[in-house]
Amino acid sequence: MRTWVRILLYSAITCLVLAIGGAWLHKFGVTSFGVSSMLVLVGFALSVLVALVTVGTLFVSVLRKQPYGLFTMFVAFVICFCLAGYAAILHNKSTTHPVAHNISTDLVDPPVFSQAVVALRGEMSNPVELDERKKELHKGAYDDIQSLVLNSSKDSVYSAALALVQESGWEIVTQNEQEGTIEATATTFWFGYKDDVVVRVRENVEGDSATVDLHSVSRIGQTDLGKNAERIRAFLADLAEKLGEQ
């Protein structure tokens, strides 16, 4: 029994190492996206199995009145439960969000990425252009992603947007105050996935207001699980608050 309890704990720790370690191997450039994803999926799948076996073992221990290792088994179950729960959250996101990785506030005239960013993304990355298919995926699911009009001058909005990009921890690639554009790369925490973002600030005809648009594109993967849309929403909300217009 003691040996079996240790096996359960070691199995739970192995699941944790696979899930987190697999993600970090990609983040630090050790493995490819495919290998990293496979390791994480194996970790998630095993966590479900280990959690079920642990619950069964706990039940048998209670029936036999053999309380040895109850705390150890509880720890193993909590580890696997958390991993399985996170996997369920990711699965839910994959089913509730369209298979999209290219999101923009303006589908008619989206902010354009410069050649500097395109070159940085590499040949194997997702294209940055918004074709008709991507626009159709965008509609309905992300109708709330719209251009933001602010009652401030273009210069004020641009300065605030630039400061917010820096505060967000994005790596700035290019910035052009005259054209009102900022290009940056945002990196996710766990996997280190890189998404490229272009912010565009345009002065409106009246001159006393400005329109802000964002275009965020994942470098790899067919779906972003709603991350690009989430990033755009948060940025626009924070920008409006920063300028006192929320």
N, C-alpha and C positions, 0 to 999 in steps of 0.2 A: 504493500500500500504506500509506504513511504517513497519507494522508487517511482511509483506511478504519479504521485503528487508532484515530485520534482520534474518529471517528464512534462506534466501539464504546464508547470511554471516556465520551464525552458522553452516549451512550444509557444507559449504566449509571448515571451520575450523575442523569440525568433520572428514571430509575426510582426512585432513592433519594429524590429530591425529591418525587415524586408520593406515595410510600408514607408518608414521614414528614411532609412538608408538608401532605398531605391530612388526616392525623390531627390535626395541630396547628391547622389552619384551623377544625376543629370545636371543638377544645379551647378556643380563644380566642374562640369565638363568631362567627367570620367567615362560615362556611358552615353549611348545614343538615346533619343526619345523613346524608341521602340523597346529597348532593353529595360530602361527605367520603368516604363509603364507596366511591362510584364512583371517585374519584381514587385511593384506596388500592388498589382491585381492579385498576385499569388499571396501576398501578405494579407490582403483583405479577405480573400476566400478562405484561407487557413484559419483566420481569426474566428470566422463563423463556426467552422467545424470544432475548433478547440473550445469555444464558448459552450457549444452544445454538449460536448463530452465532459467538460468541467461541471456543468449543471447536473448531468447524469451521475457523475462521481460524487458530488455533494449529496445528492438524494440518497444514493446507496450508503454513504457514510452515516448519514442520519438514521436510516432504517436499521443499520447494523450497530448503531450506537458506538461507532468508532470515530471520535471527533478529531483524530490526528489530521493535521494539515488543513483544517478548515480555513484558517486565515490565508494560507498560501494559495489555496484554491480560489478564495474570494479575490485575491489580488490578480490571479491569472484571468479570472472571469471579467473583472473590471477592465483590464487591458484590452481583452478581446472585444468586450462590449463596446468600448469607446471606438475601436478601430472599425468594427462592423457598423456602428452608428454613423461614423463619418462617411463610410462607403455608401450607406443608404442615402445620406444627404447629397452626395455627389451624383448618385443614380437619379434621385429626384430632380436635381438640376438638369441632368441630361434629357429627362423626359418632358420637362416643363419649358425648356428653352429650345429655340430652333437650332438646327445644325448650321450655325453661322459663326464667323470669326472676324467680320469686317463691318464695323458699325460707325455711322456718321449722323450728325444732327441735320445735315443738308444732303438729301439724296439727288437733288437736281444739279447742284454745283458744289460737290463736296470739297473740303480742303485737300489740296494736292501735296503729296510727299515729294521732296526734292530727290535728285539723283544721289545725293550724299546718304540719305536714309535707305534708298533702294539698294545701294551698293553694300551698305552695312548689314542689311537683312540677308544677303546671300542669294545664290541662284536657286537653292532648294526650298526657300521660304514661300509662304502663301503670297499670291499677287496682291498688290495694294489697291488695284482698281476695283471700283464698284460696278459690276456688270448688272444686267437686268435681273438675272437669277438671284443675285445677292440682295438686290433691292426688294424683290418679292418676298424673300425670307425675312427681310427687315420689317416690312409692312405688317401691321397687325400685332406682331410680337413686341415691337419697340416704337409704337406710335407716340409714346411720351418723350422720346428722344428728339428734341426740337432745338432750333437755334434760340439763343438767349439774347434778348434785347435789354440793354442796361441804359439807364438815364445818366450816363457819365460820358466824358469825352473819350475818344479813342486812346489817347495817351494814358489817361488814368486807368482805363480798363486793361490796356496792354501791360502796364507796370504791375497791376494787381495780379494779372494772369501769370506773368513771369515769376513773381514772388511765390505764387501758389504752386507752380510747377516745381520750384526749388524746394518748397516746404514738403511737397509730396514725395520727395526723394527720387524723382525721375532724373535720368541722365540727359541733359540737354545736348542735342546734336547740332542744331542750327537755331539762330534767332535773328530776326530781321524786323526791327521796330518800324521801319518805313513801310514795309509790306504788311506788317501786323501779324507775322507768323512766328510760331515757336514749335520746333520739332524736338521730341524727346523720346526716350525709351524707358518704359516702366517694366520692372522685373518683379515677378511674383515671389513670395517668400519661400514656400516649400520646394517647388520644383525649379524655381529660377527661370520660368518661362518668360520670354521677352515679348512685349507688345509695344509697337511703335505708335506714337500719338502725335498728331499735328493740331495745334491750336491756331485758329485764325480770328483776328479781330478786325472788323471793318467799320469805318465811320459811316453813319447813316446820312441821308441827304440833308437833314436839318442841321447836322453838325454838333448837336448837343446830346447825342446818344450814339451807342455803338452796338453792333451785333457780333456775338461770339459763336463760333462753330468749332466742333471737335470731330476728329476722325481718328478712330483707334482700331488697329489691325494686329491680330496675333501673327507671330512669325511661323509657328507650327501648329498642327492640329486642325481638324475640320470643324470642331466646335470649341467655343471658349467658355461654355457653361454660364453664359451671361456676364462674364467678367468685364468685357469691353463696355457694355452698356452700363454696368454698375459703376465703372470708373468715370464715364462721361457724366452720369447723373450726379455723382459725388462732387466732381470738379465744378460743374455749373452751380450746384447748390452752395458750395463753399465760396465760389467767386462772388455770387450775389450777396452772400452774407458779409464777405470781406469789404464790399463796396456799400454796405448798409442798405441793400435793396431787397431784403428778404423779410 
